[in-house]
Amino acid sequence: MRTKRQCEQALGIKQPLPLVVYCKHKGSVQVCFDDELDSEHLALNEASLDEFALFHNLSQ
């Protein structure tokens, strides 16, 4: 979400872009909008994933 918001700001986009999530295991795609993603639970998951990525030197 943080990267998505940074892109929106850099491009000067007023309306939030949807987030497209691809599941490599199932080959499925899901489109999510900000109102579906704004919750405390999801914010904690995002923070955990950011820490995991940093710890394992994964690019974000």
N, CA, C and O atoms as CSV, one atom per row, in Angstrom:
chain,resi,resn,atom,element,x,y,z
A,1,MET,N,N,0.816,-1.191,0.000
A,1,MET,CA,C,0.000,0.000,0.000
A,1,MET,C,C,0.860,1.255,0.000
A,1,MET,O,O,0.547,2.231,-0.682
A,2,ARG,N,N,1.947,1.226,0.768
A,2,ARG,CA,C,2.796,2.417,0.831
A,2,ARG,C,C,3.356,2.756,-0.540
A,2,ARG,O,O,3.362,3.921,-0.935
A,3,THR,N,N,3.827,1.751,-1.269
A,3,THR,CA,C,4.379,1.975,-2.601
A,3,THR,C,C,3.296,2.470,-3.554
A,3,THR,O,O,3.546,3.349,-4.380
A,4,LYS,N,N,2.108,1.916,-3.444
A,4,LYS,CA,C,0.984,2.351,-4.285
A,4,LYS,C,C,0.682,3.822,-4.034
A,4,LYS,O,O,0.483,4.586,-4.978
A,5,ARG,N,N,0.648,4.215,-2.783
A,5,ARG,CA,C,0.369,5.625,-2.448
A,5,ARG,C,C,1.497,6.541,-2.918
A,5,ARG,O,O,1.241,7.665,-3.349
A,6,GLN,N,N,2.733,6.071,-2.838
A,6,GLN,CA,C,3.864,6.862,-3.326
A,6,GLN,C,C,3.753,7.077,-4.838
A,6,GLN,O,O,4.033,8.170,-5.330
A,7,CYS,N,N,3.354,6.060,-5.561
A,7,CYS,CA,C,3.159,6.178,-7.013
A,7,CYS,C,C,2.043,7.165,-7.331
A,7,CYS,O,O,2.182,7.997,-8.228
A,8,GLU,N,N,0.944,7.073,-6.602
A,8,GLU,CA,C,-0.169,7.993,-6.822
A,8,GLU,C,C,0.274,9.441,-6.608
A,8,GLU,O,O,-0.079,10.327,-7.387
A,9,GLN,N,N,1.049,9.672,-5.548
A,9,GLN,CA,C,1.532,11.027,-5.269
A,9,GLN,C,C,2.502,11.496,-6.347
A,9,GLN,O,O,2.413,12.635,-6.806
A,10,ALA,N,N,3.419,10.637,-6.750
A,10,ALA,CA,C,4.414,11.011,-7.762
A,10,ALA,C,C,3.750,11.339,-9.092
A,10,ALA,O,O,4.213,12.218,-9.819
A,11,LEU,N,N,2.666,10.636,-9.413
A,11,LEU,CA,C,1.959,10.869,-10.665
A,11,LEU,C,C,0.912,11.980,-10.558
A,11,LEU,O,O,0.319,12.386,-11.557
A,12,GLY,N,N,0.694,12.466,-9.334
A,12,GLY,CA,C,-0.284,13.525,-9.133
A,12,GLY,C,C,-1.714,13.063,-9.314
A,12,GLY,O,O,-2.577,13.846,-9.711
A,13,ILE,N,N,-1.970,11.803,-9.027
A,13,ILE,CA,C,-3.316,11.238,-9.194
A,13,ILE,C,C,-4.165,11.582,-7.975
A,13,ILE,O,O,-3.779,11.310,-6.838
A,14,LYS,N,N,-5.321,12.181,-8.224
A,14,LYS,CA,C,-6.207,12.605,-7.127
A,14,LYS,C,C,-7.010,11.440,-6.548
A,14,LYS,O,O,-7.150,11.323,-5.331
A,15,GLN,N,N,-7.534,10.584,-7.420
A,15,GLN,CA,C,-8.318,9.430,-6.975
A,15,GLN,C,C,-7.382,8.238,-6.774
A,15,GLN,O,O,-6.491,8.016,-7.594
A,16,PRO,N,N,-7.569,7.467,-5.698
A,16,PRO,CA,C,-6.689,6.321,-5.470
A,16,PRO,C,C,-6.853,5.248,-6.551
A,16,PRO,O,O,-7.961,4.954,-7.000
A,17,LEU,N,N,-5.741,4.685,-6.944
A,17,LEU,CA,C,-5.746,3.587,-7.907
A,17,LEU,C,C,-6.121,2.290,-7.206
A,17,LEU,O,O,-5.819,2.127,-6.024
A,18,PRO,N,N,-6.769,1.370,-7.901
A,18,PRO,CA,C,-7.014,0.062,-7.283
A,18,PRO,C,C,-5.709,-0.710,-7.180
A,18,PRO,O,O,-4.759,-0.456,-7.921
A,19,LEU,N,N,-5.677,-1.638,-6.267
A,19,LEU,CA,C,-4.519,-2.504,-6.080
A,19,LEU,C,C,-4.861,-3.863,-6.679
A,19,LEU,O,O,-5.874,-4.465,-6.326
A,20,VAL,N,N,-4.020,-4.340,-7.579
A,20,VAL,CA,C,-4.240,-5.640,-8.200
A,20,VAL,C,C,-3.318,-6.646,-7.520
A,20,VAL,O,O,-2.101,-6.463,-7.475
A,21,VAL,N,N,-3.918,-7.712,-6.990
A,21,VAL,CA,C,-3.166,-8.740,-6.272
A,21,VAL,C,C,-3.202,-10.019,-7.096
A,21,VAL,O,O,-4.272,-10.531,-7.426
A,22,TYR,N,N,-2.023,-10.525,-7.423
A,22,TYR,CA,C,-1.915,-11.753,-8.213
A,22,TYR,C,C,-1.452,-12.886,-7.313
A,22,TYR,O,O,-0.445,-12.756,-6.617
A,23,CYS,N,N,-2.177,-13.991,-7.322
A,23,CYS,CA,C,-1.800,-15.183,-6.563
A,23,CYS,C,C,-1.098,-16.145,-7.518
A,23,CYS,O,O,-1.733,-16.757,-8.377
A,24,LYS,N,N,0.197,-16.270,-7.360
A,24,LYS,CA,C,0.982,-17.127,-8.244
A,24,LYS,C,C,0.579,-18.600,-8.094
A,24,LYS,O,O,0.562,-19.347,-9.072
A,25,HIS,N,N,0.263,-18.997,-6.893
A,25,HIS,CA,C,-0.105,-20.391,-6.619
A,25,HIS,C,C,-1.384,-20.786,-7.360
A,25,HIS,O,O,-1.441,-21.848,-7.979
A,26,LYS,N,N,-2.402,-19.937,-7.297
A,26,LYS,CA,C,-3.690,-20.241,-7.924
A,26,LYS,C,C,-3.830,-19.662,-9.326
A,26,LYS,O,O,-4.685,-20.090,-10.101
A,27,GLY,N,N,-2.973,-18.676,-9.648
A,27,GLY,CA,C,-3.083,-18.018,-10.941
A,27,GLY,C,C,-4.262,-17.067,-11.018
A,27,GLY,O,O,-4.725,-16.726,-12.106
A,28,SER,N,N,-4.749,-16.638,-9.857
A,28,SER,CA,C,-5.906,-15.748,-9.835
A,28,SER,C,C,-5.485,-14.303,-9.591
A,28,SER,O,O,-4.399,-14.031,-9.079
A,29,VAL,N,N,-6.358,-13.398,-9.965
A,29,VAL,CA,C,-6.136,-11.967,-9.784
A,29,VAL,C,C,-7.321,-11.398,-9.023
A,29,VAL,O,O,-8.472,-11.753,-9.279
A,30,GLN,N,N,-7.023,-10.512,-8.085
A,30,GLN,CA,C,-8.078,-9.840,-7.333
A,30,GLN,C,C,-7.800,-8.344,-7.358
A,30,GLN,O,O,-6.660,-7.916,-7.176
A,31,VAL,N,N,-8.827,-7.559,-7.580
A,31,VAL,CA,C,-8.710,-6.099,-7.573
A,31,VAL,C,C,-9.316,-5.597,-6.275
A,31,VAL,O,O,-10.464,-5.903,-5.951
A,32,CYS,N,N,-8.528,-4.820,-5.533
A,32,CYS,CA,C,-8.978,-4.277,-4.251
A,32,CYS,C,C,-8.930,-2.756,-4.303
A,32,CYS,O,O,-8.045,-2.175,-4.932
A,33,PHE,N,N,-9.879,-2.121,-3.644
A,33,PHE,CA,C,-9.927,-0.669,-3.566
A,33,PHE,C,C,-9.560,-0.234,-2.156
A,33,PHE,O,O,-9.664,-1.017,-1.212
A,34,ASP,N,N,-9.135,1.008,-2.013
A,34,ASP,CA,C,-8.642,1.501,-0.727
A,34,ASP,C,C,-9.609,1.282,0.419
A,34,ASP,O,O,-9.187,0.919,1.517
A,35,ASP,N,N,-10.914,1.497,0.187
A,35,ASP,CA,C,-11.867,1.329,1.277
A,35,ASP,C,C,-11.928,-0.123,1.757
A,35,ASP,O,O,-12.302,-0.377,2.902
A,36,GLU,N,N,-11.570,-1.069,0.905
A,36,GLU,CA,C,-11.524,-2.477,1.296
A,36,GLU,C,C,-10.230,-2.801,2.047
A,36,GLU,O,O,-10.160,-3.789,2.779
A,37,LEU,N,N,-9.220,-1.968,1.862
A,37,LEU,CA,C,-7.902,-2.254,2.432
A,37,LEU,C,C,-7.603,-1.462,3.693
A,37,LEU,O,O,-6.684,-1.817,4.432
A,38,ASP,N,N,-8.350,-0.404,3.956
A,38,ASP,CA,C,-8.081,0.437,5.112
A,38,ASP,C,C,-8.676,-0.165,6.376
A,38,ASP,O,O,-9.848,0.045,6.689
A,39,SER,N,N,-7.866,-0.902,7.083
A,39,SER,CA,C,-8.276,-1.433,8.378
A,39,SER,C,C,-7.018,-1.656,9.212
A,39,SER,O,O,-5.919,-1.808,8.680
A,40,GLU,N,N,-7.200,-1.673,10.494
A,40,GLU,CA,C,-6.062,-1.855,11.401
A,40,GLU,C,C,-5.393,-3.209,11.175
A,40,GLU,O,O,-4.167,-3.312,11.205
A,41,HIS,N,N,-6.193,-4.235,10.950
A,41,HIS,CA,C,-5.665,-5.585,10.734
A,41,HIS,C,C,-4.767,-5.628,9.493
A,41,HIS,O,O,-3.678,-6.199,9.535
A,42,LEU,N,N,-5.213,-5.036,8.410
A,42,LEU,CA,C,-4.419,-5.032,7.184
A,42,LEU,C,C,-3.173,-4.180,7.330
A,42,LEU,O,O,-2.135,-4.508,6.756
A,43,ALA,N,N,-3.252,-3.091,8.088
A,43,ALA,CA,C,-2.079,-2.247,8.320
A,43,ALA,C,C,-1.005,-3.032,9.068
A,43,ALA,O,O,0.182,-2.895,8.775
A,44,LEU,N,N,-1.416,-3.850,10.026
A,44,LEU,CA,C,-0.456,-4.683,10.758
A,44,LEU,C,C,0.173,-5.719,9.833
A,44,LEU,O,O,1.370,-5.986,9.930
A,45,ASN,N,N,-0.617,-6.303,8.939
A,45,ASN,CA,C,-0.087,-7.269,7.971
A,45,ASN,C,C,0.925,-6.604,7.045
A,45,ASN,O,O,1.964,-7.186,6.737
A,46,GLU,N,N,0.623,-5.385,6.602
A,46,GLU,CA,C,1.528,-4.669,5.712
A,46,GLU,C,C,2.854,-4.395,6.412
A,46,GLU,O,O,3.920,-4.562,5.821
A,47,ALA,N,N,2.785,-3.975,7.673
A,47,ALA,CA,C,4.009,-3.710,8.431
A,47,ALA,C,C,4.825,-4.988,8.594
A,47,ALA,O,O,6.050,-4.955,8.481
A,48,SER,N,N,4.166,-6.103,8.855
A,48,SER,CA,C,4.859,-7.384,9.002
A,48,SER,C,C,5.525,-7.809,7.701
A,48,SER,O,O,6.651,-8.308,7.708
A,49,LEU,N,N,4.830,-7.611,6.583
A,49,LEU,CA,C,5.409,-7.963,5.287
A,49,LEU,C,C,6.590,-7.072,4.939
A,49,LEU,O,O,7.569,-7.540,4.357
A,50,ASP,N,N,6.509,-5.783,5.292
A,50,ASP,CA,C,7.631,-4.874,5.059
A,50,ASP,C,C,8.860,-5.327,5.848
A,50,ASP,O,O,9.972,-5.336,5.321
A,51,GLU,N,N,8.653,-5.704,7.115
A,51,GLU,CA,C,9.761,-6.180,7.942
A,51,GLU,C,C,10.341,-7.477,7.379
A,51,GLU,O,O,11.560,-7.645,7.342
A,52,PHE,N,N,9.484,-8.383,6.946
A,52,PHE,CA,C,9.930,-9.655,6.347
A,52,PHE,C,C,10.780,-9.376,5.110
A,52,PHE,O,O,11.842,-9.971,4.930
A,53,ALA,N,N,10.302,-8.466,4.259
A,53,ALA,CA,C,11.030,-8.136,3.030
A,53,ALA,C,C,12.391,-7.529,3.347
A,53,ALA,O,O,13.388,-7.871,2.712
A,54,LEU,N,N,12.437,-6.637,4.318
A,54,LEU,CA,C,13.717,-6.038,4.706
A,54,LEU,C,C,14.675,-7.081,5.251
A,54,LEU,O,O,15.851,-7.099,4.888
A,55,PHE,N,N,14.179,-7.947,6.118
A,55,PHE,CA,C,15.012,-8.971,6.752
A,55,PHE,C,C,15.610,-9.918,5.707
A,55,PHE,O,O,16.753,-10.355,5.842
A,56,HIS,N,N,14.834,-10.231,4.669
A,56,HIS,CA,C,15.275,-11.187,3.662
A,56,HIS,C,C,15.828,-10.503,2.400
A,56,HIS,O,O,16.032,-11.154,1.375
A,57,ASN,N,N,16.066,-9.193,2.486
A,57,ASN,CA,C,16.621,-8.423,1.368
A,57,ASN,C,C,15.803,-8.584,0.091
A,57,ASN,O,O,16.358,-8.738,-0.996
A,58,LEU,N,N,14.480,-8.547,0.233
A,58,LEU,CA,C,13.593,-8.629,-0.926
A,58,LEU,C,C,13.243,-7.231,-1.361
A,58,LEU,O,O,12.955,-6.375,-0.525
A,59,SER,N,N,13.264,-6.983,-2.655
A,59,SER,CA,C,12.885,-5.658,-3.139
A,59,SER,C,C,11.384,-5.476,-3.002
A,59,SER,O,O,10.620,-6.431,-3.141
A,60,GLN,N,N,10.963,-4.249,-2.731
A,60,GLN,CA,C,9.531,-3.975,-2.553
A,60,GLN,C,C,8.998,-3.240,-3.737
A,60,GLN,O,O,7.811,-2.917,-3.779
